[in-house]
Amino acid sequence: MAAILWAGPGAVAAGRTAGALHGLLHGTTDIIEIAVPRKINSRHGIKVRHDGSLAHEPKVFVHNIPVTRVSRTILDLCGCLSFAAAKEVVVDAVRRRKSTVLDLSRILDGVGGKGKGGTRNLRRILTELFAFGITDSEAEDLFMALAKRRGFSFTHHHVVSDPPFTAELDFADLPTRSDVEVDGGRYHNDPVAVQRDKARDNELIDRGWAVLRFTYWDLIQRPDWVFEKIESVLTRRAGMQLFHR
């Protein structure tokens, strides 16, 4: 608390200190780690990290001490711990419901990226440990969160009925007749489901729909690429419709 008061408005406990306060790490450290939205120098016993994004990010309080959120703390820990130690933190946090795969994926999309410590390790951990246990519904929740952040709006679970063919679409853009399908990790382990979905996609394409299919891995590893492809298809099909009018 003394370090936070010394650093001034906007300062929060971060890194290993936040990890200890949230119960993600055990034991103590000789260095207190804090993060601030402006540049100030570290002092003896206090490690200060400047992070401008903190000014726009919600914080939580533990024992009345402002601390980075659990998901943000885990991302930071993935940048300062060994890969093995970081993996233990992530698995334990999800198992004890201190965080979720969706929360961790959101923080990756929000503040992760090139140059941000922990991004590479957390992406690898999420993919290796959870990809094949993620259900379609969990993957869809993640897609909705990422789409909303980027300003996309889709009709969820739209039904196409053209007897005898019927299909429920994950995410439909009705004006352009475009369908975005999101597959959970378990999809890869079911060859029957893969074959069924290929046949379904062909039926939709035959009826004038564009079908884009992405996996949980795509959403974690390359979310920007996913939405670049979606925007490209929606823009092209909207232009085609105007031309035909």
C-alpha positions as CSV (number, residue, x, y, z in Angstrom):
1,M,0.0,0.0,0.0
2,A,2.9,2.4,0.8
3,A,4.3,1.8,-2.7
4,I,0.9,2.5,-4.3
5,L,0.5,5.7,-2.3
6,W,4.1,6.7,-3.2
7,A,3.5,6.2,-7.0
8,G,0.3,8.2,-7.0
9,P,-3.1,8.1,-8.9
10,G,-3.5,5.2,-11.2
11,A,-0.9,2.9,-9.7
12,V,-1.7,-0.7,-9.2
13,A,0.0,-3.8,-7.8
14,A,1.2,-5.8,-10.8
15,G,3.3,-8.8,-11.8
16,R,4.5,-11.1,-9.0
17,T,3.0,-8.9,-6.4
18,A,-0.4,-9.0,-8.0
19,G,0.0,-12.7,-8.4
20,A,0.6,-13.2,-4.7
21,L,-2.4,-10.9,-3.8
22,H,-4.7,-12.9,-6.1
23,G,-3.4,-16.2,-4.7
24,L,-1.9,-17.2,-8.0
25,L,1.6,-17.4,-6.5
26,H,2.8,-18.6,-3.1
27,G,5.5,-17.1,-1.0
28,T,6.9,-13.6,-0.9
29,T,9.4,-11.6,-2.9
30,D,11.9,-8.9,-1.9
31,I,10.8,-6.7,-4.7
32,I,7.3,-5.0,-4.8
33,E,6.1,-4.7,-8.4
34,I,3.6,-2.0,-9.4
35,A,2.4,-0.6,-12.7
36,V,1.6,3.0,-13.4
37,P,0.0,4.8,-16.5
38,R,2.8,7.3,-16.6
39,K,6.6,7.2,-16.4
40,I,8.2,7.3,-13.0
41,N,11.5,5.8,-11.9
42,S,11.8,2.7,-9.8
43,R,13.0,2.9,-6.2
44,H,14.9,0.6,-4.0
45,G,12.6,-2.4,-3.3
46,I,10.0,-1.1,-5.7
47,K,10.0,-2.2,-9.4
48,V,7.9,0.2,-11.5
49,R,6.5,-0.7,-14.9
50,H,5.0,2.0,-17.2
51,D,1.9,0.9,-19.0
52,G,-0.3,3.5,-20.6
53,S,-3.2,1.0,-21.2
54,L,-3.8,0.8,-17.5
55,A,-5.5,4.2,-17.6
56,H,-8.4,2.7,-19.6
57,E,-8.5,-0.7,-17.8
58,P,-10.7,-1.6,-14.8
59,K,-8.9,-2.7,-11.6
60,V,-9.9,-4.7,-8.6
61,F,-9.0,-4.3,-5.0
62,V,-7.5,-6.9,-2.7
63,H,-7.2,-5.9,1.0
64,N,-8.0,-2.4,-0.2
65,I,-5.0,-2.4,-2.5
66,P,-5.6,-1.7,-6.2
67,V,-4.5,-4.7,-8.3
68,T,-4.5,-5.6,-12.0
69,R,-7.3,-8.0,-12.8
70,V,-6.7,-11.7,-12.6
71,S,-6.6,-12.2,-16.4
72,R,-4.2,-9.3,-16.8
73,T,-2.1,-10.5,-13.9
74,I,-1.8,-14.0,-15.6
75,L,-0.7,-12.4,-18.8
76,D,2.0,-10.4,-17.0
77,L,3.2,-13.5,-15.1
78,C,3.5,-15.4,-18.4
79,G,6.0,-12.8,-19.3
80,C,8.2,-13.0,-16.2
81,L,8.0,-16.7,-15.2
82,S,9.4,-19.7,-17.0
83,F,7.1,-21.4,-19.4
84,A,6.7,-24.3,-17.1
85,A,5.8,-22.1,-14.1
86,A,3.5,-20.0,-16.2
87,K,1.6,-23.1,-17.4
88,E,1.1,-24.2,-13.8
89,V,-0.3,-20.8,-12.9
90,V,-2.8,-20.8,-15.9
91,V,-4.0,-24.4,-15.2
92,D,-4.4,-23.8,-11.5
93,A,-6.3,-20.5,-12.1
94,V,-8.7,-22.1,-14.5
95,R,-9.2,-25.2,-12.3
96,R,-9.9,-23.0,-9.3
97,R,-12.2,-20.8,-11.4
98,K,-10.2,-17.7,-10.7
99,S,-10.2,-17.1,-14.4
100,T,-11.6,-18.7,-17.6
101,V,-10.3,-19.4,-21.1
102,L,-12.7,-16.7,-22.4
103,D,-11.3,-14.1,-20.0
104,L,-7.7,-15.0,-20.9
105,S,-8.5,-15.0,-24.6
106,R,-10.1,-11.5,-24.2
107,I,-7.1,-10.1,-22.4
108,L,-4.8,-11.5,-25.2
109,D,-6.9,-9.8,-27.8
110,G,-7.2,-6.6,-25.8
111,V,-3.6,-5.9,-24.7
112,G,-1.6,-8.8,-26.0
113,G,0.5,-8.5,-29.2
114,K,4.0,-8.0,-30.4
115,G,6.2,-6.5,-27.8
116,K,3.9,-7.3,-24.9
117,G,5.5,-9.7,-22.5
118,G,3.6,-12.9,-21.9
119,T,1.6,-12.9,-25.1
120,R,3.5,-15.7,-26.8
121,N,3.6,-18.0,-23.8
122,L,-0.1,-17.5,-22.9
123,R,-1.2,-18.2,-26.5
124,R,0.9,-21.3,-26.5
125,I,-0.5,-22.5,-23.1
126,L,-4.1,-21.9,-24.1
127,T,-3.7,-23.7,-27.4
128,E,-1.7,-26.7,-26.0
129,L,-3.8,-27.3,-22.9
130,F,-7.3,-26.3,-23.7
131,A,-7.9,-26.4,-27.5
132,F,-9.2,-29.9,-27.7
133,G,-11.4,-29.5,-24.6
134,I,-13.2,-26.4,-25.8
135,T,-16.8,-26.9,-26.9
136,D,-18.4,-25.2,-29.8
137,S,-20.5,-23.0,-27.4
138,E,-17.3,-21.8,-25.6
139,A,-15.7,-21.1,-29.0
140,E,-18.8,-19.2,-30.0
141,D,-18.7,-17.1,-26.8
142,L,-15.1,-16.1,-27.6
143,F,-16.0,-15.2,-31.2
144,M,-18.9,-13.0,-30.1
145,A,-16.6,-11.2,-27.7
146,L,-14.0,-10.6,-30.4
147,A,-16.6,-9.5,-32.9
148,K,-18.2,-7.0,-30.6
149,R,-14.8,-5.5,-29.8
150,R,-14.3,-4.9,-33.5
151,G,-17.8,-3.6,-34.2
152,F,-19.2,-6.6,-36.1
153,S,-22.9,-7.6,-35.6
154,F,-24.2,-11.0,-36.6
155,T,-27.5,-12.9,-36.2
156,H,-26.6,-15.8,-33.9
157,H,-28.1,-19.2,-34.7
158,H,-30.1,-18.1,-37.8
159,V,-32.0,-21.0,-39.3
160,V,-32.0,-21.6,-43.1
161,S,-35.0,-23.7,-44.1
162,D,-35.3,-25.0,-47.7
163,P,-37.0,-28.4,-47.4
164,P,-35.8,-31.0,-47.2
165,F,-32.6,-29.1,-46.2
166,T,-32.4,-27.2,-42.9
167,A,-29.3,-25.7,-41.2
168,E,-28.7,-23.6,-38.2
169,L,-25.9,-21.0,-38.8
170,D,-23.5,-20.0,-36.0
171,F,-23.2,-16.4,-37.1
172,A,-25.1,-15.0,-40.1
173,D,-24.8,-11.7,-41.9
174,L,-28.2,-11.6,-43.4
175,P,-27.8,-8.6,-45.9
176,T,-24.8,-10.4,-47.6
177,R,-26.0,-14.0,-47.0
178,S,-22.7,-14.9,-45.3
179,D,-22.3,-17.6,-42.7
180,V,-19.4,-17.7,-40.1
181,E,-19.0,-21.1,-38.5
182,V,-16.8,-21.5,-35.3
183,D,-15.6,-24.9,-34.4
184,G,-14.5,-25.9,-30.9
185,G,-11.4,-28.0,-30.3
186,R,-13.3,-31.3,-30.1
187,Y,-14.4,-30.8,-33.7
188,H,-11.0,-32.1,-34.9
189,N,-11.4,-35.4,-33.1
190,D,-14.7,-36.3,-34.8
191,P,-14.3,-37.2,-38.5
192,V,-18.0,-37.9,-38.8
193,A,-18.7,-34.3,-37.7
194,V,-16.1,-32.9,-40.2
195,Q,-17.7,-34.8,-43.1
196,R,-21.2,-33.8,-42.1
197,D,-20.2,-30.1,-41.9
198,K,-18.5,-30.2,-45.3
199,A,-21.8,-31.6,-46.8
200,R,-23.8,-28.9,-45.0
201,D,-21.5,-26.1,-46.2
202,N,-21.8,-27.3,-49.8
203,E,-25.6,-27.2,-49.5
204,L,-25.5,-23.6,-48.2
205,I,-23.1,-22.5,-51.0
206,D,-25.4,-24.1,-53.6
207,R,-28.2,-21.9,-52.1
208,G,-26.2,-18.7,-52.5
209,W,-24.5,-18.4,-49.1
210,A,-20.9,-17.7,-48.5
211,V,-19.5,-19.9,-45.7
212,L,-16.4,-19.1,-43.6
213,R,-15.2,-21.6,-41.1
214,F,-12.8,-20.9,-38.3
215,T,-11.4,-22.9,-35.4
216,Y,-10.7,-22.1,-31.7
217,W,-7.0,-22.2,-32.7
218,D,-7.7,-19.4,-35.2
219,L,-9.4,-17.2,-32.6
220,I,-6.5,-17.6,-30.2
221,Q,-3.5,-17.5,-32.5
222,R,-4.6,-15.1,-35.2
223,P,-7.9,-13.2,-34.4
224,D,-7.0,-10.2,-36.5
225,W,-6.6,-12.5,-39.6
226,V,-10.0,-14.0,-38.8
227,F,-11.8,-10.7,-38.9
228,E,-9.8,-9.4,-41.9
229,K,-11.1,-12.4,-43.9
230,I,-14.6,-11.8,-42.6
231,E,-14.5,-8.1,-43.5
232,S,-13.1,-8.9,-47.0
233,V,-15.9,-11.4,-47.8
234,L,-18.7,-9.1,-46.4
235,T,-17.4,-6.1,-48.3
236,R,-17.0,-8.1,-51.6
237,R,-20.5,-9.6,-51.4
238,A,-22.1,-6.3,-50.5
239,G,-20.5,-4.8,-53.6
240,M,-21.7,-7.6,-55.7
241,Q,-25.3,-7.1,-54.6
242,L,-25.1,-3.4,-55.4
243,F,-23.8,-4.2,-58.8
244,H,-26.6,-6.7,-59.6
245,R,-29.2,-4.1,-58.6
